[in-house]
C-alpha cells in the first residue's frame, strides 16, 4: 500500500475506536433506562470511571428533586448541580475513595420504602469504593490489590477477593439501601457482562465465598497481610448472598456493554466497504498469547485471500486480557497484545491493527493503547529497539511511545473494556 492508503487505514481504525466509545456514552444510553419518580426522595449514588458522566446525563433527564454522591477517577469529574462528584484513585484505592465510600454508605442508611435509590455503576468502581471491612485497613486492601494486578489473575478472580474484603461490595451497598427501591444502572467493562464483576457487584447478591477468595490467593501464590487472612479464614468477609430479603426491591439494568460498542465499530467498517466479523467481546488470557492467536488468523487470511476471513476485512474483538508483570516495564494489556501481535505478524503485508482501553487508560498509563502497521518492526529496529526485548520487559508503552504510535484519548467518560481491531487489506 502507498502512504496515502496506509494513512486511510489508520484513519479507519481511529474512527472505529471513536465509534465504539461514542456508543457507550451515558448521555446516549442512560436516559431510556431511568425508572419512574418515587413518592419519596430520589437518592443517586455511584462509582466508576463513567459514574460522573452518568450522573450528568441523569440530571439532564430528571425533572424532579435529586440528591446524592458519586465517586469517579481523578480527571473524570463532570459538572453536576444536584449530585456531588468526588474524585479518587484508580486502580489502587486512596483516602479520597475511602471517604467517598463512607459518605455513600451514610447517604443510603435509614431510607424509607417510598424512597428510590439510583446506583450508577461502571468499571473502576472496585477501587473507588474503597471501604474495607472492620479489622482491615486501606493499606491492607492496597497491598492485596497491587499483588493481584501483577499476578496475571483474571478480573473475575480479582473481584472475588475484593468482594470479601469490602464493607460495600458483594451486595453490601445494596443491602444498606433497603427498604428503598433500588435501581442499578450498569455500564459493563467485564467479559460476560456479569453484574457481579462490574465494580465487584456492590448492589447485587454474591454466590462466591471467602473460601473462593482464599483459593484465588493460593492459585497465584500470594501471601496477603495477616489481617486479610483472618477475615477470609474466619468467614467474617462473607458477602450478601442470593435470596437475601434486603435485595428484594433491587433491580439491575445493563445500559451499555462491550458488544454494543463493537457493533458500532462494525457498522462503520461495513459502511467503508469492509467485510467485518466480531470474534468475541469476552476474550481473556495473557495478552501476549491472544496476540499470537489473532496474528495466526490474520496471516492465514492474508496469505490465502479467502480463509478464514477474506480481505479486505476487519476483525473486531473485546474482553479483558491480563499481563503478568515479570519485567521492568509499565505493563498495559493493550500495548502488550499489540507488541506480541506485531512480532508474530513479522511485517505481514496489508495487516494493520489498533487496540485500546475504552476508558482511555491502558494499565496505569494515561494512554489508551496504540496502533501497528506492516513497518512497525522495521521502524523500531531502525531506532535500535529490540521488539522481543521490549515484550520480555513488559514495556509495550515504551515501545510504542518511541515510535510515536501511542493512542491518547484523555478521559473518555465511559468504560466498556478493551477494543481490538485488525484490518487486513488484499
C-alpha positions in Angstrom: 0.0 0.0 0.0 1.2 3.6 -0.6 1.5 6.2 2.1 -1.9 7.6 1.4 -3.8 4.3 1.7 -1.8 3.4 4.8 -3.0 6.7 6.3 -6.5 5.8 5.3 -6.4 2.5 7.2 -5.1 4.3 10.3 -8.0 6.8 10.0 -10.4 3.9 9.7 -9.0 2.3 12.9 -9.3 5.6 14.7 -12.9 6.1 13.5 -13.9 2.6 14.7 -12.4 3.2 18.1 -14.2 6.5 18.3 -17.5 4.9 17.3 -17.1 2.2 20.0 -16.6 4.9 22.6 -19.4 7.0 21.4 -21.9 4.1 21.5 -21.3 3.8 25.2 -21.6 7.5 26.2 -24.0 7.8 29.1 -25.8 10.7 27.5 -26.9 8.3 24.8 -27.5 5.1 26.6 -28.7 6.1 30.1 -32.0 8.1 29.7 -34.1 5.2 28.2 -33.4 3.2 31.4 -34.5 5.7 34.1 -37.2 4.5 36.5 -40.4 6.5 37.3 -40.2 9.1 40.0 -41.0 7.8 43.5 -43.3 9.1 46.2 -40.4 9.9 48.4 -36.8 11.1 47.8 -34.6 10.2 44.9 -31.0 9.4 46.0 -28.2 9.0 43.5 -25.1 7.0 44.3 -22.4 5.6 42.2 -18.8 4.6 41.5 -16.7 4.1 38.4 -14.9 5.9 35.6 -18.2 6.6 33.9 -20.2 7.5 37.0 -19.8 11.2 36.8 -20.8 11.3 33.2 -23.8 9.1 34.1 -24.7 11.5 36.9 -24.6 14.4 34.4 -26.8 12.5 32.0 -29.2 11.6 34.7 -29.5 15.3 35.9 -30.2 16.4 32.3 -33.1 13.9 32.0 -34.6 14.0 35.5 -37.2 16.8 36.2 -37.7 16.1 39.9 -35.6 16.6 43.0 -32.3 14.7 43.2 -29.5 14.4 45.7 -26.6 12.1 46.3 -22.9 11.4 45.6 -20.8 9.5 43.1 -17.1 8.8 43.0 -15.1 8.7 39.9 -11.4 8.6 38.8 -9.2 11.6 39.1 -9.7 13.8 36.0 -13.1 12.2 35.1 -15.4 14.6 37.0 -18.3 16.3 35.2 -20.3 19.4 36.2 -23.4 18.5 38.2 -25.7 20.8 40.2 -27.6 18.4 42.4 -25.3 15.4 42.7 -22.0 15.7 44.4 -19.0 14.4 42.4 -15.9 13.2 44.2 -12.6 12.1 42.5 -10.4 9.3 43.9 -7.6 7.0 42.8 -7.7 4.0 40.3 -6.5 1.2 40.0 -5.3 1.3 43.6 -7.6 2.9 46.2 -6.7 6.0 48.2 -8.0 8.0 51.2 -10.3 10.0 49.0 -12.0 6.9 47.8 -12.3 5.7 51.4 -14.0 8.9 52.5 -16.4 8.8 49.5 -17.4 5.2 50.2 -18.1 6.1 53.8 -20.2 9.1 52.7 -22.2 7.0 50.2 -22.9 4.4 52.9 -24.2 7.1 55.2 -26.4 8.7 52.5 -28.4 5.4 51.9 -28.7 4.5 55.5 -32.2 4.9 57.1 -34.2 5.4 53.9 -37.9 4.6 53.7 -39.9 2.3 51.4 -41.2 5.4 49.5 -37.6 6.4 48.5 -35.7 5.5 45.3 -32.0 4.9 45.1 -30.4 5.0 41.6 -27.0 3.5 41.6 -24.7 4.4 38.7 -22.1 1.7 38.4 -19.3 1.3 35.9 -15.8 -0.2 35.6 -13.2 1.1 38.1 -15.8 1.2 40.9 -14.0 -1.6 42.7 -11.0 0.6 43.7 -13.1 3.8 44.0 -15.4 2.3 46.6 -12.5 1.8 49.0 -14.2 0.9 52.3 -12.6 -2.1 54.0 -14.3 -4.5 56.4 -13.9 -3.9 60.1 -10.4 -5.2 61.1 -8.9 -4.2 57.8 -7.1 -1.0 56.7 -6.8 0.8 53.4 -3.2 -0.3 53.4 -4.3 -4.0 53.6 -6.6 -3.5 50.5 -3.9 -1.6 48.6 -1.3 -4.4 49.3 -3.7 -7.2 48.1 -4.9 -5.2 45.1 -1.4 -4.4 43.9 -0.3 -8.1 44.2 -3.4 -9.3 42.3 -2.9 -6.8 39.5 0.7 -8.0 38.9 -0.2 -11.7 39.3 -2.0 -12.3 36.0 -5.3 -13.1 37.7 -8.5 -12.6 35.7 -10.8 -9.7 36.6 -13.3 -12.2 37.9 -10.7 -13.6 40.3 -9.5 -10.2 41.4 -13.1 -9.1 42.1 -13.9 -12.2 44.0 -11.1 -11.3 46.5 -12.2 -7.6 46.6 -15.8 -8.5 47.4 -14.8 -10.4 50.5 -12.6 -7.6 51.9 -15.1 -4.7 51.4 -17.8 -3.2 53.5 -19.8 -2.2 50.4 -19.1 -4.6 47.5 -20.6 -8.0 47.1 -24.2 -6.7 47.6 -23.5 -4.9 50.8 -24.2 -1.4 49.4 -27.5 -2.7 48.0 -28.4 -4.2 51.4 -27.9 -0.8 53.0 -30.4 0.8 50.7 -33.3 -1.4 52.0 -36.2 -0.9 52.3 -36.0 1.7 49.5 -36.4 0.8 45.9 -33.0 0.3 44.3 -32.3 0.6 40.5 -28.8 -0.1 39.5 -27.7 1.2 36.0 -24.6 -0.5 34.8 -22.0 0.1 32.1 -20.2 -3.2 31.7 -16.5 -3.5 31.4 -16.2 -7.2 32.1 -16.2 -10.3 29.9 -19.7 -11.8 30.0 -21.3 -8.7 31.4 -21.9 -10.3 34.8 -23.2 -7.5 37.2 -21.3 -9.3 40.0 -18.0 -8.4 38.3 -18.8 -4.8 37.4 -17.2 -2.8 40.2 -17.3 -6.0 42.2 -21.1 -6.0 42.4 -21.9 -3.5 45.2 -25.6 -3.8 44.7 -26.1 -7.4 43.6 -26.0 -10.7 45.5 -22.8 -12.7 45.6 -22.8 -16.5 45.4 -19.0 -16.7 45.9 -17.4 -17.3 49.3 -14.4 -16.5 51.4 -13.1 -19.9 50.5 -13.2 -18.9 46.8 -11.2 -15.8 47.6 -8.7 -17.8 49.5 -8.4 -20.2 46.6 -7.6 -17.3 44.3 -4.8 -16.1 46.5 -3.4 -19.6 46.7 -3.6 -20.1 43.0 -1.3 -17.2 42.4 0.9 -17.9 45.4 0.1 -14.6 47.1 0.6 -14.1 50.8 -1.7 -11.3 52.0 -1.4 -9.3 55.2 -2.3 -11.3 58.4 -5.5 -9.3 58.9 -6.7 -10.3 55.4 -6.1 -13.9 56.1 -8.0 -13.7 59.4 -11.0 -12.1 57.7 -11.2 -14.7 55.0 -10.4 -17.8 57.1 -12.9 -16.8 59.8 -15.7 -16.2 57.3 -16.0 -12.6 58.5 -15.7 -11.5 54.9 -18.8 -13.3 53.7 -20.9 -11.1 51.3 -24.6 -10.8 50.7 -26.0 -14.0 49.3 -28.7 -14.7 46.7 -32.2 -14.7 48.3 -31.3 -12.0 50.9 -34.5 -10.2 51.7 -32.7 -6.8 51.7 -32.3 -7.1 48.0 -35.9 -8.0 47.1 -36.6 -4.5 45.8 -33.3 -4.3 43.9 -33.3 -4.1 40.1 -30.3 -4.2 37.8 -30.2 -2.8 34.2 -27.3 -3.0 31.8 -27.3 0.2 29.8 -24.1 -0.3 27.8 -21.9 -3.3 27.0 -18.7 -4.2 25.1 -20.7 -5.9 22.4 -22.8 -2.7 21.7 -19.5 -0.8 21.3 -18.1 -3.4 18.9 -21.3 -3.4 16.9 -21.0 0.4 16.4 -17.4 -0.1 15.1 -18.5 -3.0 12.9 -21.3 -0.9 11.3 -18.8 1.9 10.5 -16.3 -0.6 8.9 -19.1 -2.2 6.8 -20.1 1.3 5.5 -16.5 1.7 4.5 -16.7 -1.5 2.4 -15.0 -4.0 4.7 -16.3 -7.4 5.5 -16.4 -7.3 9.3 -16.5 -10.0 11.9 -16.9 -9.6 15.7 -14.8 -12.6 17.0 -15.8 -12.1 20.7 -16.5 -9.4 23.2 -15.1 -11.5 26.1 -11.6 -12.7 25.2 -9.4 -13.3 28.3 -6.0 -14.8 28.9 -2.5 -13.5 28.7 -2.4 -10.5 26.3 0.7 -11.8 24.5 -0.9 -15.2 23.9 -4.0 -13.6 22.5 -1.7 -11.5 20.2 -0.2 -14.7 18.8 -3.6 -16.3 18.1 -5.0 -13.3 16.3 -1.8 -13.0 14.3 -2.2 -16.5 13.1 -5.8 -15.7 11.9 -4.6 -12.6 10.2 -1.7 -14.3 8.4 -3.8 -17.1 7.2 -6.4 -14.8 5.9 -3.8 -12.5 4.2 -1.9 -15.4 2.6 -4.9 -17.4 1.4 -7.0 -14.4 0.5 -10.2 -16.2 1.4 -9.9 -18.3 4.6 -10.8 -18.0 7.4 -11.6 -14.3 6.5 -11.4 -12.8 3.0 -9.7 -9.4 2.6 -10.5 -6.6 2.7 -11.8 -7.4 6.1 -11.9 -6.2 9.7 -11.6 -8.5 12.7 -13.0 -7.0 15.9 -12.8 -8.3 19.5 -13.0 -7.2 23.1 -12.7 -8.5 26.6 -10.1 -8.1 29.2 -6.8 -9.8 28.9 -4.1 -10.0 31.6 -0.4 -9.1 31.9 1.8 -11.0 34.3 4.5 -8.4 35.1 7.9 -10.0 35.0 10.0 -7.2 33.5 10.6 -3.6 34.5 8.2 -2.1 32.0 4.9 -0.4 32.8 2.6 -3.2 31.6 -0.6 -2.3 29.8 -2.6 -5.2 28.3 -3.5 -3.5 25.0 0.1 -2.5 24.2 1.3 -5.9 25.2 -1.2 -7.5 22.9 -0.2 -5.3 20.0 3.5 -5.8 20.5 3.1 -9.6 20.6 0.8 -9.3 17.5 3.4 -7.3 15.6 6.2 -9.7 16.4 4.0 -12.7 15.3 2.9 -10.9 12.1 6.6 -10.1 11.3 5.7 -7.4 8.9 2.9 -9.3 7.1 1.8 -7.3 4.1 -1.5 -5.4 4.4 -2.2 -6.1 8.1 -2.8 -3.2 10.5 -4.3 -3.1 14.0 -5.3 -0.9 16.9 -6.0 -1.9 20.5 -7.1 0.4 23.3 -9.0 0.6 26.5 -12.2 2.4 26.0 -11.7 4.3 29.2 -8.6 5.9 27.8 -6.2 4.2 30.3 -4.2 1.1 29.5 -2.9 -0.3 32.8 -1.8 2.7 34.9 -0.8 4.9 31.9 -2.9 7.9 30.6 -2.6 6.2 27.2 -5.4 4.2 25.7 -3.4 1.9 23.5 -1.5 2.0 20.2 -1.5 1.1 16.5 0.7 -1.2 14.4 1.4 -1.4 10.7 3.5 -3.7 8.4 6.5 -1.5 9.0 6.3 -1.4 12.8 9.1 -3.8 13.5 11.4 -2.2 10.8 10.9 1.3 12.3 11.6 0.0 15.8 14.8 -1.7 14.8 15.9 1.4 12.9 15.7 3.2 16.3 17.8 0.5 17.9 14.8 -1.0 19.7 14.5 -4.8 20.0 10.8 -5.7 19.9 11.3 -9.0 21.7 13.3 -7.5 24.5 10.6 -4.8 24.9 7.9 -7.6 25.2 10.0 -9.6 27.6 10.3 -6.5 29.7 6.5 -5.8 29.6 7.4 -2.4 28.0 4.8 -2.0 25.3 4.2 1.6 26.3 7.8 2.5 25.9 8.0 0.7 22.6 5.0 2.5 21.0 5.8 5.9 22.5 9.3 5.7 20.9 7.6 5.1 17.5 5.0 7.8 18.0 2.3 5.2 17.7 0.6 5.6 21.1 -3.2 6.4 21.1 -4.0 9.1 23.6 -7.7 10.0 24.1 -7.8 11.6 27.5 -10.8 10.7 29.7 -13.5 9.1 27.5 -16.2 9.3 30.3 -17.2 5.7 29.7 -15.7 2.2 30.0 -16.7 -0.9 28.0 -13.5 -2.8 28.3 -10.9 -3.3 25.6 -11.2 -2.7 21.9 -9.2 -4.5 19.3 -9.4 -4.1 15.5 -7.3 -5.8 12.8 -7.6 -4.6 9.3 -6.5 -7.0 6.5 -6.0 -5.4 3.1 -5.8 -7.5 -0.1 
